[in-house]
Amino acid sequence: MSARGKASNASPELIGLMGRRFVVTSETERDQPLAAAMMKQLVGGDPITARPLYGNPVTFTPTHTALMVTNHLPKVAGDDAAVWRRIRVIPFDVTIPEAKRDPELGEKLKLEADAVLAWALDGWADYRANGMPTAAKVTEATNRYQADSDTVARFISEACAVAPAARVGVQELFGEFQAWAAVDGADLIGKQAFARQVESRGFVKRRAASGFVFRGLGLRTDEEG
């Protein structure tokens, strides 16, 4: 589904975003790919056109911040810069032991409602004055997520040698990538998509007598590995 879907298609789930400030999405299953096109449209700031089950299409400017709560980060293409500009991983690494959990915490917080509100307003004032810098742990977690998601970059780092005089055939390199991915457990991609991703990292593809080759890139020998 597209955030700018056809006006004839009902999209009540998108209508529900209108006027919202904060939206929580459902948890993803393990190894589920992210719907990148939908995500970019929903959080990119461009107007969204949607139609309720009964009614005319409505176009609105999104006001929400989207939060995905999940135990399993979705699969994302490592080279999709537009997606990574929009993603921040906020790790919640602390688990409160059951013996230390307070079953009456909710009621206690209600009794401190005035203090909680004052704390929130102080935070809002600080945000308005100083902005919200990204925490170091968030940057680290996001960078780690992107690096783990970039299969081709990991292959180049682990299995290839980068040197100005290096050359490797496209077919040979792709065959090595397939073998590496089988051992690594990484998702396979097609030969053309693989070649595009290698080129996007600055390696030039040229025709040679033996077929297409990449310049500046070679395969590591056992001694180099």
C-alpha positions as CSV (number, residue, x, y, z in Angstrom):
1,M,0.0,0.0,0.0
2,S,1.2,3.5,-0.7
3,A,0.7,6.5,1.5
4,R,-0.4,8.3,-1.6
5,G,-2.6,5.5,-2.7
6,K,-5.3,5.8,-5.3
7,A,-8.3,7.9,-4.1
8,S,-10.6,4.9,-4.9
9,N,-8.9,2.7,-2.4
10,A,-10.1,3.0,1.2
11,S,-7.2,3.4,3.7
12,P,-8.7,3.8,7.2
13,E,-5.3,3.0,8.8
14,L,-3.8,6.1,7.2
15,I,-6.8,8.3,8.1
16,G,-6.0,7.3,11.7
17,L,-2.7,9.2,11.4
18,M,-4.3,12.5,10.8
19,G,-3.6,15.0,13.6
20,R,-1.7,12.5,15.6
21,R,1.5,13.6,17.4
22,F,2.9,10.1,18.3
23,V,2.2,6.8,16.6
24,V,3.3,3.4,17.8
25,T,3.6,0.6,15.2
26,S,3.1,-3.1,15.9
27,E,6.1,-5.4,16.6
28,T,7.7,-7.1,13.6
29,E,8.4,-10.8,13.3
30,R,11.9,-12.1,13.1
31,D,13.5,-11.5,9.7
32,Q,10.5,-9.5,8.4
33,P,11.6,-6.9,5.8
34,L,10.8,-3.3,6.3
35,A,8.3,-1.8,3.8
36,A,10.8,0.9,2.9
37,A,8.6,2.8,0.4
38,M,5.7,3.0,2.8
39,M,8.0,4.1,5.7
40,K,9.6,6.9,3.6
41,Q,6.2,8.2,2.7
42,L,4.7,8.0,6.2
43,V,7.6,9.8,7.9
44,G,9.0,11.9,5.1
45,G,6.8,15.0,5.8
46,D,5.0,15.0,2.4
47,P,1.2,15.3,2.3
48,I,-0.6,12.0,2.6
49,T,-3.8,11.3,0.8
50,A,-6.1,8.7,2.3
51,R,-9.8,7.7,2.2
52,P,-12.0,6.4,5.1
53,L,-14.2,3.4,4.5
54,Y,-17.1,5.7,3.8
55,G,-16.3,9.2,2.6
56,N,-14.2,11.2,0.2
57,P,-10.4,11.2,0.0
58,V,-8.6,13.5,2.5
59,T,-5.1,15.1,2.1
60,F,-3.3,16.1,5.2
61,T,0.2,17.0,6.3
62,P,1.6,14.4,8.8
63,T,2.3,15.6,12.3
64,H,3.3,12.4,13.9
65,T,6.5,10.8,15.0
66,A,6.5,7.0,14.5
67,L,7.9,4.6,17.0
68,M,8.3,0.8,16.3
69,V,8.5,-1.3,19.4
70,T,10.0,-4.6,18.6
71,N,12.4,-7.3,19.8
72,H,13.5,-8.0,16.2
73,L,14.8,-5.2,14.0
74,P,13.3,-5.5,10.5
75,K,15.5,-6.2,7.5
76,V,16.6,-3.1,5.7
77,A,18.7,-2.7,2.6
78,G,22.0,-1.4,3.8
79,D,22.5,0.9,0.8
80,D,19.2,2.8,1.0
81,A,20.4,6.2,2.2
82,A,16.9,7.6,2.3
83,V,15.7,4.9,4.7
84,W,18.7,5.3,7.0
85,R,18.3,9.0,7.3
86,R,14.9,8.3,8.9
87,I,15.9,5.5,11.3
88,R,17.2,5.8,14.9
89,V,17.6,2.7,17.0
90,I,16.9,3.3,20.7
91,P,18.1,0.3,22.6
92,F,16.3,-0.6,25.9
93,D,18.9,-2.9,27.5
94,V,17.8,-2.8,31.1
95,T,15.5,-5.5,32.5
96,I,14.1,-5.0,35.9
97,P,14.4,-8.2,38.0
98,E,11.0,-9.5,39.0
99,A,11.9,-9.1,42.7
100,K,12.5,-5.4,42.2
101,R,9.3,-4.6,40.2
102,D,6.8,-2.4,42.0
103,P,3.2,-3.5,41.3
104,E,2.0,-0.2,42.7
105,L,4.2,2.0,40.5
106,G,1.3,3.1,38.4
107,E,-0.7,4.3,41.4
108,K,2.4,6.0,42.9
109,L,3.0,8.0,39.7
110,K,-0.6,9.1,39.7
111,L,-0.1,10.6,43.1
112,E,2.9,12.5,41.7
113,A,1.0,13.7,38.6
114,D,1.8,17.4,39.2
115,A,5.5,16.7,39.6
116,V,5.5,14.5,36.5
117,L,3.8,17.3,34.5
118,A,6.3,19.9,35.7
119,W,9.1,17.5,34.7
120,A,7.6,17.1,31.2
121,L,7.1,20.9,30.7
122,D,10.7,21.5,31.8
123,G,11.9,19.0,29.3
124,W,9.7,20.6,26.6
125,A,11.2,24.0,27.4
126,D,14.7,22.6,27.2
127,Y,13.9,20.9,23.9
128,R,12.6,24.2,22.4
129,A,15.7,26.1,23.5
130,N,18.4,23.5,22.8
131,G,17.0,20.9,20.5
132,M,17.4,17.2,21.0
133,P,20.9,15.9,20.2
134,T,21.2,12.2,19.4
135,A,22.5,10.2,22.3
136,A,25.8,8.4,21.7
137,K,24.2,5.0,22.4
138,V,21.5,5.7,19.8
139,T,24.1,6.6,17.2
140,E,26.1,3.5,18.1
141,A,23.1,1.2,17.9
142,T,21.9,2.7,14.6
143,N,25.4,2.5,13.0
144,R,25.7,-1.1,14.1
145,Y,22.3,-1.9,12.7
146,Q,23.2,-0.3,9.4
147,A,26.5,-2.1,9.2
148,D,24.9,-5.5,9.9
149,S,22.2,-4.8,7.3
150,D,24.8,-3.9,4.6
151,T,25.5,-7.3,3.3
152,V,27.6,-6.2,0.3
153,A,29.7,-3.8,2.5
154,R,30.4,-6.6,4.9
155,F,31.4,-9.0,2.1
156,I,33.8,-6.4,0.7
157,S,35.3,-5.8,4.1
158,E,35.7,-9.5,5.0
159,A,36.5,-11.2,1.6
160,C,37.9,-8.5,-0.7
161,A,41.1,-6.5,-1.1
162,V,40.8,-2.9,-2.1
163,A,43.8,-1.5,-4.1
164,P,44.1,0.8,-7.2
165,A,45.7,-2.0,-9.3
166,A,43.2,-4.7,-8.3
167,R,40.9,-6.3,-10.8
168,V,38.2,-9.0,-10.4
169,G,35.6,-10.3,-12.8
170,V,32.0,-9.5,-12.0
171,Q,30.9,-13.1,-12.4
172,E,33.8,-14.3,-10.2
173,L,33.1,-11.8,-7.5
174,F,29.4,-12.6,-7.5
175,G,30.2,-16.3,-7.2
176,E,32.4,-15.6,-4.2
177,F,29.7,-13.4,-2.7
178,Q,27.2,-16.3,-3.0
179,A,29.6,-18.7,-1.3
180,W,30.4,-16.1,1.5
181,A,26.6,-15.4,2.0
182,A,25.9,-19.2,2.4
183,V,28.5,-19.4,5.2
184,D,27.5,-16.1,6.8
185,G,23.8,-16.7,6.6
186,A,23.2,-13.4,4.8
187,D,20.4,-12.9,2.4
188,L,21.3,-13.5,-1.3
189,I,20.6,-10.8,-3.9
190,G,20.6,-11.1,-7.7
191,K,23.7,-10.5,-9.8
192,Q,22.5,-7.2,-11.2
193,A,21.5,-5.8,-7.8
194,F,24.9,-7.0,-6.4
195,A,26.8,-5.3,-9.2
196,R,24.9,-2.1,-8.7
197,Q,25.6,-2.1,-5.0
198,V,29.3,-2.7,-5.6
199,E,29.4,0.2,-8.1
200,S,27.6,2.5,-5.7
201,R,30.6,2.1,-3.4
202,G,32.9,3.6,-6.0
203,F,34.2,0.6,-7.8
204,V,34.1,1.1,-11.6
205,K,32.8,-1.7,-13.8
206,R,34.5,-1.9,-17.2
207,R,34.4,-4.4,-20.1
208,A,37.6,-6.4,-20.6
209,A,38.6,-9.2,-23.0
210,S,37.4,-11.8,-20.4
211,G,34.1,-9.9,-19.7
212,F,33.1,-7.2,-17.2
213,V,35.5,-6.5,-14.3
214,F,35.6,-4.2,-11.3
215,R,38.6,-2.0,-11.0
216,G,40.1,-1.3,-7.6
217,L,38.7,-4.4,-6.1
218,G,40.0,-8.0,-5.8
219,L,39.5,-11.1,-3.8
220,R,41.7,-11.8,-0.8
221,T,44.0,-14.7,-0.9
222,D,44.2,-17.2,1.9
223,E,47.5,-15.6,3.0
224,E,45.8,-12.1,3.1
225,G,42.7,-13.5,5.0
